[in-house]
Amino acid sequence: MNNNTVVARATGSRHFIRVLDKMIALEILKTLGAVLSVIVIVIASRKFISILKMAVTGQLSADTLLHFFGLKVVVVAISLLPVTLFMAILMVLGRMYRDQEMAALASAGVGVGAVYRAIFMVVTPIFFIALWLAMVSAPWAEAQMKQLIHKDAETADIRGVSPGRFSEYSHGDLVVYVQGIGKDKQLQGIFVQDRQHDKLAIITATSGTMKELDDGRYIVLKKGERVQGAPGKADFITEHFDEYAVRIERHPTEVQYEQEAVDSLVLWGSGRLLDMVELQRRFAVPLGIVALAFLAVPLAKMAPRGGVYGNMLLAFLIYFSYENSRKIAHSWILNDKIPVWSGYAAVYIVLLVVGFSLIVRVYGWRWFVTRVKH
């Protein structure tokens, strides 16, 4: 019996990934997926309301609405990774304490070091994935959203007309009114006010259509009348036509990228204060994952009878304190109250100190000193 036990222990020690590691890792990953999905859906639903407002006000077209929303979900999910992993670890360990699984593991000689080992086998790859997402994917998604808004702003004047309402084009220099739109998409009963070339022209036509030609988009009018002149003067020119085209002028502009959309390599090589602060904000995602995961283990043990949700209130208080501390550090750096690279570092040092304090409180000084010596 003893020989078999020794052989089993020797065989088990040669395996890099143990059964306990797999069990805890899989539970954390499943819980992380569920928690992240729920939180992202809740937050993204609130974001979708503001995105719908952008569509209503004309900043976004219906074609790009879902694309923009998908990119927004990516950015939100990346920013929520630290807190969702923090909650997932607390829920998994809390359930294990409630079901006496941790007590059974402790009686078998499994200590906190083995629990940390299992947890950080999940946290380590998530750390590198989050680093890549925060440094590459999030700026890319932000840049894509800026491009979509810019593209829609440039093409807002050429998205078509609606019957029974006045539609402005070319930043108000062209106003179009139609009585109706036929099944063949022919415009019926058209009124046009054209100020695009510093001259006022009033055009009426029985029918017309929107056409995309080589040099731009035109409203092609059929069988109508054009009156041109200056208000207050009598020298009006009246013309009758069978077909007349009015060009919709476009005013191209450059995309204005904010800090969130700038490439991380550009920020790294920049000496500007805003760029350095933005770079630290991106590093906060993977660093927050590690720091909060370190806190979660002793926090889950503090009230094992509380079960899965026993320490959620305290966890939320810690996370909100962490987020507010980051915002305060951000503000102090921008106001030159503290050095650039020390602001965010102080936040994570405080988290580590709190984590060590919780470990000492839970397991005692004697255990902590023994582990440090060994």
N, C-alpha and C positions, 0 to 999 in steps of 0.2 A: 504493500500500500504506500509506504513512504517512498520506495524507489519509483513507483509510478508517479507519485506527486512531484518528486524531484525532476523526473524526466519531462513531465508536463510543464513544469515551470521553466525548465531549460529550453524546451521547444518553444514555449510561448514567448520567452525573452528574445528569441531570435527573430520574431516577427516584428516588423517596424510598426504595422498597423494592427492593434489589438482589437479584440471583440468589443471592449468598452469604448475604444475610440470610434469604431464604426457605429455603435449604438447611439452614442451622444451626438456624433457628427450628423448622422442621418436625421435624428430628431430635430436638431437645430436647423438643418437645411429645410426640412418640411415646414417647420414652424415659421422660419424666415420667409419662405415663399408665401405662406398664407397671410402673415401679418403685413408684409410688404404690399401684397395685392390689395388688401382691404384699405390700408392707409393711402395708397396711391389712388385708388378709386375715389375715396372721400375727398382728398385734396384736389385731384384732377377734376372732379365734378364741380368744385368751386371755381377752379380755373376756367372751366369750360363756359361758365356764365360770362366771365369777362371776355372770353374769346368770341362768344356770340354777340356781345355788345360791339366788338370790333367789326364783326360781319354786318351788323345792323347799320352802323355808322359809315360803312363803305370802306373801312381800312383793310378788310379781307373779303375776298370773293368766296362764293359757295364752293368753288372747285378746290380751293386751297385750305378750306376750313378744317377738314379732317387731317390733312397733312400737317398743318400747324399744330393741331391738338396732339397728334402723335409725338411730335418733337417736344412739346411741352411736357408730356407724360415722361419722356426720357429724362429731361432735366430734373423734374420733381423726384423721380425714382432714385436718381443718383444722390441727390441731396438728403434723401430720407434713409439711405443705407445705414448710417451709424445708429440711429435711434431704433430702427427695425431689428437690427442684429442684437442690440442691447436688450430689447424686449423679448426677442426669441430665446436668448440664453436664459433670461430670468424665468420665462415660462417653462422651459424644459427642465431646468434645475429645480424650480419650485414644484413641479409635478413629481419629480423623482424624490424630493424630500417628503411630499405629502403621501406618496405611496410606499414610503419606507425603503425605497430602493437605495438611497444614499446610505442609510443605516446598514443595510445588508452589504454594500460595497465596503464600507468602513470596517465592518467586522471581518471581511476577507482580506484586509490589509491595504485597501485602495485609499490613498490619501488625496489631499487637495492638489498635489503635484500631478497626479494622474488625471484629475479632472481638468486642470489647466492644459495638460498635454492634449487631451481629446478636443477641448474647445479651440485651442490655437491651431490644431490641424485643420479646422474649418476657417478660422479667422485669417490665417496666413495667406491662403490663396485669394480669399475675399479682399484682403488688404491690397494685393497687387492688382486685382481686377478693378477695385474701386479707384486705385491710383491712376490706372489707364483711363477709366471712365471720366474721372474728374479732370484729368489733364488733356484728354483728347476728345472724348465723345461729347461731354457737356459743352465745351466751346464750339465744337462743330455744330451741335444742335442749335445753340444760340445764334450762330452765324447764319444757319439755314433759315431760322425764323426771321431774322433781320432781312434776308434776301427776299423771302416771301412777302413781307410787309412792303418792302421797297418796290418789288415787281407789281404788286397789286396797286400801290400808290401811283405808279407810272401808267398803269392800264385802267385806272378807275374811270377815266374819261371815255373809254371805248367798250364798255361792257354791255351796251345796248340801251334801249329805251323801254319805258313802261307806258302802256296806254292810259290816258286820262291824267297825266302828271307832267310837270316841267322837269326836264333832265338837263343838268349843266355839264358842259364839256369844256376842255381846254381852260381849266381854272376859271370858269364863268364867262369866258369870251364867246362861247357858243351855247345857246339855249334852244332846246328842241321840245316841241309838244306834238303828240300824235293822238288822234281820236281813237284809234284802234289798230290791232295787228291781225292780219288775216291768217288763214291756215297755212298759206305758202310763205309766211313770215314777211309779207309785204306790209309796209307801213301805210296807214290810211289817214287822210286828213291831216297833213303835216304843216306845222308852223315853226319857222326857224328865225332866231335873232342872231346875227353874226357880227361880232366886233373883233375878229381875230387880226385884222390888218388896219387897225386904227380908223376904220370906217364902219358906220352902222348900216347894216343891210337887213331888211325884213323880207323873208321868203315864205311863200305859201305854195303848197303843191297838193295835188289830189292823192298821190301815192309816192312811194319810194322804198329804198332798201339800204342796208348797211353792207358795204363791200370793202374787202381787204385787197388793195392794189399794191403794186411794187413799191411805190414811194409812200405808203401809209394807208390809213383807213379813211373812207369817204362815206358821206351820206349822199346817195344818188337819188335826186328828186325828179319826178316826171310830171309834165303838164302842170306848170305853175307860173307864178309871177314873182319877180324880184324887184324890190324898191330899195334904192341906195341913196344916201344923202346924210347931211348933218342936221341934227335937230335944231329948229329955230331958223333954218334957212329954207328958201324956196326952190333951190336948185336940186331937185330930186330926179333921179334917173329910174325910169320904170322899164322893165324888160319882161317879155313873155318867152317862155321856153318850153320845149318838148322834153328836154333832159338837161339837168344841171347838177353838178357835183360840188359838195362842200367838204373840204378836207378838215379833218379833226387834227389839230396841231398837238404834237407830243412835246413835253418838256422833260428831257432826260436829266436825271440827277444821280449823284453817287450814293452808294450805300454807306450809311453812317453807323459804324460798328462801335458798340460800347465795350467796356472792359471785359464783360462776361463772354464776349464773342471773339476776343483776340486769342490767337494761337499762343499756347504756353511757352513755346520756344522764344517767341517775340517778347513775352513778358519777362522771361528769364534774362534776356540780354538787355533789357531796358533798365535805366536807372531812375525812372520816374516813380514817385511815391505811390501813386494810384496803381501802377502796374505791379509793384512789389506787394502791395496789400492784397490785390486780386490774386496773385500767385499764392500767397499764404492762405487765402480763403479756399482755394482749390485743394491745397495740401490738408486742410482741416477735415476733409471727408475721410481719407484713409487713416489719418492719425486719430480721428475720433472713434473709428471702428476699433482700433487697438486699445485705446484708453478706456472706453466704455466696456469692452469685453473683459478687461482686467478687473474693472469694478464689479461686474455682474456676479462673479463667483462668490465672494464673501457676502455680497448683498443678498443673494438667494438663501444663504444659510442663516441669516440673522433671525428670521421668523419662519422656521420650517412648517409650523402648523398653519400658517397662512395659505399654504398651497400655491397654486399657479399664480394667483393674483395678490398674494399676501404683501409683496413689497413693491407693487406697481406704483402706488402713490409716492413712496420715497424715490423710486426710480424716475418718475416724471419730475419730481422736484430737483433731483440731481441733473437730469438732462436739461431742464429749463434754466437752471443755474449755469450750466455749461454753455448753453447757447447765448444767454445774456452776457456772460463773461467774455465770450468771443466778440459780441457786438460792442461791448465797452472797450475792449482792447483795440478793435477796429477804429472806433471813434478817437481814442487816445493817440493812436499812431498817426491818423490823419491830421490831428491838431498838434503834432510834434510834442506831446507830453511824455511819450516813452519812445525808445529806439524802435526801429522797424522790426528787426528780427527777434526782439525780446518779448514783444507783446503777446503773440500767440503761444510762444514757448512757455510763458508763465502760466497760461491756462492749463496746459497739459502737465506741467509740473505739479500744479495744485491737484489735478485729478489723480496723479500717481500717488501723491501724499495721502489723499483721502482713501485710495485703494489700500495702501499699506496700513493705514490706521484701522480700516475695517478688518483686514486680515489679522492684525494684532488683537483687536477686540474680540473677534470670533474664536481664534485658535489660541490666543494667549501669547505672552512674551516668551515663555519658555520654549514653546513650539517654534516660534519665529527665530529665536537665537540658535536653536538646534539646527534648523534648516539652513541658516546662513553659514554656520560652521562647517556643515557637510556639503 
